Structures are given as structure tokens and as C-alpha cells.
Amino acid sequence: MMDFVYEGLPTRVVFAKGGRARAAAELKRLGVTRALVLSTPPQEEQVRAFAEEHLGDRVAGVFAGAAMHTPVEVTEEALTVVRESGAEATLAFGGGSTIGLGKAIALRTGLPQLAIPTTFAGSEMTPILGQTEAGRKTTLRDAKVLPQAVIYDPDLIATLPTFIAGPSGMNAMAHAIEALYAENANPIVSLMAQESIRALGSALPKMAADSADEAARSEALYGAWLAGLCLGSVGMAIHHKICHTLGGSFDLPHADVHCLMIPYSSAYNREAAPEAMRLAAGALDAGDAPDALYGLLQKLGVKKSLAELGMAPADLDRAAAIAVENPYYNPRPVTREGVREMLQAAYEGRPP
Ligand code: NAD
């Protein structure tokens, strides 16, 4: 018998090629006269050009100091600029790092947020914020950090280099796969997850083969939006836990780790979550989901083993020990031996 709880997330979404041109109208709709535009240092030039072309006098300033994992010192620096500039909102233009900064500002000030994502990470769809202070990462969930409006513009993905696009897309795929076997899975989110897996599975190899394929870019961004909704709506399991362990304690790159691990973490749950595996395999038009994800990985021009990502073999035991430290939900019980075996396969890059 069905038994579930579903809670919708209230973000307004505009999805359109060239949609960035509607940013001023979206700010107006939020009742905002001037917004502080946020970016990372490498995207500053692109973001200043966007602000000049599309925002006119709605720009209170540009703060281009956003960094991975939302360091609290950066947030404090940005808050000074918010106060001095008199900004009434933030406009985060970039990937998860930039959007994380907008969320951290919203948490502390209540300022509304317009987000314009330029990667597939999906943070703009979640009420989740991870922050780092003195090298320690903490994660919170608060409705205050969810952006009020998001513009998805597939044109902005065009500048994403293949070595970022592939892992970022598979990071999104991992949100959707885990949503299917989440502890609080529900029928609406499972529908979104299947459509996300289908769209990403179809679009990512096409994007990797031809970076000028506009239809693939659009389909991938659509899949990433749905994946973000999955991440924001239901709890994650072993995959996200192991990736946080590998990223947090061994300093391996966030999106690359997600990308590499999803065939192995889904294989960990292969027998324990048969219905989720059946739905994922169907969405990938394959017989077995972990095998299909492994096959997808081979087509994306990404790093294909933990060894290639620079993990030391001596660290595999410690990673398995850390991953089982705090018990958490997963369809198959999480054991140190089981995780160690999964890590060994990922270290070697062999089929899951
Ligand atoms: P990122 O935002 O750090 O971007 C990676 C790099 O790509 C940066 O140098 C950025 O400047 C550059 N870049 C981004 N878009 C580009 C484009 N279109 N063209 C050229 N360069 C571009 O990476 P990410 O993977 O998007 O986000 C990772 C961060 O987001 C992590 O801190 C992660 O914890 C967080 N995250 C949070 C959530 C959440 O729900 N809270 C969800 C997913 C990710």
C-alpha cells in the first residue's frame, strides 16, 4: 500500500535559451531595485559582461570571491559588500560554489535570491547549505536558503569545459539515482528522478561527443534541474555519504568523485533496492543500472578510477572506516567490509 509524504519546493523556474536576458524582469518581479551579483574569480569577466548587457541600473555591485564549499570568511567579506552597496537581493551567476554564497548571505540577511546556474550541480533547487569554517564542513537545511527564482539558460553551459561538464552532469545523475531508493522516496519525486536519469543519460554522451550540440546541452540542463529537485526533496544515501568522505577527508574533487562513484554505489544497492534499479535501468534503456552508468562514464572523457583521481591505496581502509562512522539510511546495511570492497573496485576502475 502507498504511504508517503510529499512537500513541494516553492521556487519559480524560467527555462529558456537566452533566458539570462530576463534577469532584470525577474528581479523586478521580486520587488528588487538593485542586486549584488555573485561569481567565482574565473567567471568574473563573463558575469560583468552579463550584468552590463542585461541588468542596467539594477546592479548594486559585483562580488567575485565565491569559493568551493562556501568558506565562512568569504561569506563575511561578501556581507560587508552587501551592506555597503545597499543591495536588496543577490544574483548568483555560476555553479554550486557561487549559488552556495548566495544561500549563505540569505541565511544571515533574509535577502531574496535569483540564481542563474552555469553547471549541473543543482544547488539552486535545494534548501541545503554546506559551509566550511576552520577546515570543517557542516551542512544545514533551512527554507530560508532556497532561491526564490532560478533562470536556466542552456547557452551558459556552452563555456563549460568537457572536464567539468561530464563530472557535473554525473553529479546530477547521482542525485536522481539515489532519490529512487531514498528513505522518504515518493511517487512524484520518483517520476522526476526517472525523467532526469533519462535526459542526462541521453544528453551527456552527445555533449561529450560534440560540444556544439545545443539540443544536448538543453536536455542535460533540464535533467540537472530535475535532479536538483530530487536532491532538495528527499534524503540521500550511501553514494552521497561516501562522496562527502572522499571529498572532505581526502581532498578529492567534488564533482569528479560523484561521477566516478555512482556506478559503484548503485551496484552496492543492486540487490537491496530492486524496484529503484528497475526504474533506473528503464530510464537508461538498459538491462542493469550500475552497468549502464559504468558504460556512460566510459563515454564522457572523465577520470575513470580513484587511482586516476589521485587517491593513495593506503587511504582506502581509512575511507571505509570514516564512511561507516555515523549510521545512516541505506537500502543495504552499510558495513566496513562492503564499503571497502566498493572502494577497491572504484580504485581499480573495474566494472561494478
Ligand atoms: P563550482 O561552482 O565550484 O564550479 C567549478 C568551476 O567551474 C569554477 O571554477 C567555476 O568558476 C567554473 N564554471 C562554472 N560554470 C562555468 C561555465 N559555464 N563556464 C566556464 N566555467 C564555469 O562547481 P559545482 O560543481 O557547480 O558546485 C560545487 C559546489 O556546490 C560544492 O561546494 C558543493 O558542495 C556545492 N553543492 C551544493 C548543493 C546543495 O544543495 N547545497 C548541491 C550541489 C553542489
Residues whose N, C-alpha, C, O or C-beta is under 5 A from the ligand:
A	BS01	NAD	T40 P42 Q43 M68 H69 T70 G94 G95 G96 S97 T98 T118 T119 A121 G122 S123 T126 I128 L129 G130 L156 I157 T159 L160 P161 H254 A255
